[in-house]
Amino acid sequence: MPSSGRHVTMLTEGTYPHVHGGVSTWCDQLIRGMPEVDFTVVALTGSGREPVAWELPANVRSHTAFPLWGPRPGGRRPLLGKERRRFTDTYERFLLALLDPESGCDFASALYGLAEFARAGRLTAALRSEAALKSLMWIWTMPHLALSKAKPSVYDALTATDLLEHALRPLSARVRADSVAHAVSSGLATLPALAARHFDGVPFLLTEHGIYLRERYLGHRACEQSWPVKAVLLGFYRELNTLGYRDADLITPCNQYNRRWEERQGAPSERIRTVYNGVDPELFPHAGPDPDVPTLSWCGRIDPIKDLETLIRAYAIVRAELPETRLRLYGPVPAGGGDYVTRLEKLAAELGVSDGISYEGRVSDTASAYASGTVVMLSSISEGFPFSLIEAMSCGRATVSTDVGGVREAAGDAGLIVPPREPAVMAEAAIGLLRDHTRRAELGAAARQRVIDEFTLHRSVDGFRRIYRELAGIDASEPTPAAFTPEDDWTLRLAAPWYRGLAEDAGAVSLGGAAR
């Protein structure tokens, strides 16, 4: 980093600054919390036409939207002679690493070979050549591969090749050589960081909120692509995930659950440092008295990974016991999410509880959403360290949450934890709290105190400040610039209008979904 100002290149996928939500809130908190650090934001997006949803702080020196599904990058001049043979050899080793792990082909060397073509503006044209298609058809029909029994078609090969071409586009995104590359998720956001580390020696920091690879597997279960296409894509995500864990200079999971996953996937334990998400307790004060009508509230993104079917089924059971109870759902519907809302509405109608459910949309003051609930619910099948939970805890509300990701670490003994996808168990926990005012109050008080003791914004931002300095090679004894002191973290509350109410957890734009 230059002596005149430290610099970080933040790499995002489908989140900041184009989408509101949990990860985006975290990015904005981090940037605003370090005015002494200059940031460049490289955002992997869908078309590249997505509007900027945040007012960027002054220390964001530049922002580039890098579209995965925009116009084809680079020229279309075909590769010839030695260059074509070099590409074919590299690409076939890449495919063998994905589809035949026993082949001994090294994914990393093949990926960096493809990165050379990407940096020269030649990868897209090469991947759209007949030679690339023939390579895939040859490899995945090799008799010893189980995949060959699926009899992949030419259409399958065209689909898989097209998806790989879009997925590999970030290899051409450049990272400033004098910065720290900070990928705020695993997966495609790591591609520019890996290339910058390999070619230019740029330090690479990887943060995980949700488990990217697990969520890709969950997402592909329901997609309509054929098994051969899924095998290629999931093989790519698997190998990329492993390489990111192996080559990152430091990995900062937001909870211990993620840490255990990373270690099992080969990340060196000495390069993992857990940094919990945090909130400002003054922005999320105690919510005060319970609402007059018994109410379950939920705040997030209306998305299948939040498993609102389970929540609605649980609500129906609660309603049968406590007929006055209402369910209020706060949060946006992502682009393309209309079918999921229709599914939820149909389920509620079948269960006879539509009249008790309200969809409140995205709110500007999320604290009021938590305050509107007697009990705050979280029903997800996958989470990192959800802002919606620790914000509700900061508001002093009792919570019922599914046991996924870092939820148990966040709630501790100050909230009720239930298995995912078990509406009867969730309903039993909610009914118990709705009927017991004393227990609700005790859990709410303990929850707020737990946030104050463990999960403040000050603690989270300062952890990353130290990590940036460490990766930049700045001596720990060197003072923080005079224009900034650690106590200034608490002035983040002045920025409350930017991110108050943005607790909805935002997932990454996937190649098969909204990225199109």
Number of C-alpha atoms within 10 A of each C-alpha: 20 9 7 6 10 18 26 24 25 25 26 28 29 23 26 30 27 21 24 23 26 26 32 27 25 23 19 19 24 19 21 20 25 21 18 19 20 19 23 20 22 25 23 28 30 22 16 18 12 14 10 14 13 16 9 17 14 12 16 19 13 13 16 14 21 21 24 27 19 15 9 14 16 15 12 15 9 12 17 10 7 9 13 14 13 14 24 19 14 19 22 18 23 24 21 21 22 23 22 20 14 8 11 10 18 15 22 19 13 20 23 19 18 23 26 17 18 22 17 11 17 22 25 21 20 24 21 16 14 10 16 19 17 13 17 23 18 11 18 25 17 13 10 10 13 13 19 16 13 13 13 18 14 13 10 19 21 18 16 21 21 15 18 18 20 18 20 21 25 25 25 24 18 14 25 15 17 17 23 27 30 26 28 25 23 25 25 27 25 30 26 25 32 29 24 23 20 16 12 14 14 22 25 26 26 24 21 23 25 26 21 21 18 13 18 18 15 14 15 16 12 8 11 10 15 14 16 21 22 18 18 22 22 17 19 22 22 19 21 23 22 20 21 26 23 17 21 24 17 23 29 22 29 24 24 19 20 22 21 14 15 22 15 11 15 14 23 17 14 9 15 21 18 17 20 24 27 24 22 21 21 12 21 24 18 20 20 10 11 17 12 9 12 19 22 25 24 28 30 27 25 25 21 15 16 19 18 23 19 21 25 23 21 23 28 24 22 25 19 11 13 15 13 12 20 22 26 20 22 23 24 22 16 15 9 10 15 13 9 17 16 11 13 20 17 13 16 20 12 10 14 12 21 17 10 17 19 13 14 13 16 21 18 14 17 25 23 16 23 32 24 23 26 26 26 27 26 27 28 24 20 23 24 25 30 26 25 25 28 27 27 34 33 31 26 28 33 31 31 24 23 22 20 21 24 23 24 21 15 24 23 13 13 24 24 20 21 22 14 20 19 15 22 18 16 28 24 16 19 25 20 13 21 20 12 10 12 10 14 23 17 15 22 25 19 22 29 25 17 20 24 18 10 14 23 20 25 21 18 22 24 18 16 16 17 13 17 23 19 12 18 19 11 16 9 10 6 8 10 13 11 7 8 14 12 14 9 14 22 14 13 17 18 9 15 14 11 17 22 17 25 28 31 26 28 23 23 26 18 19 19 13 13 16 21 14
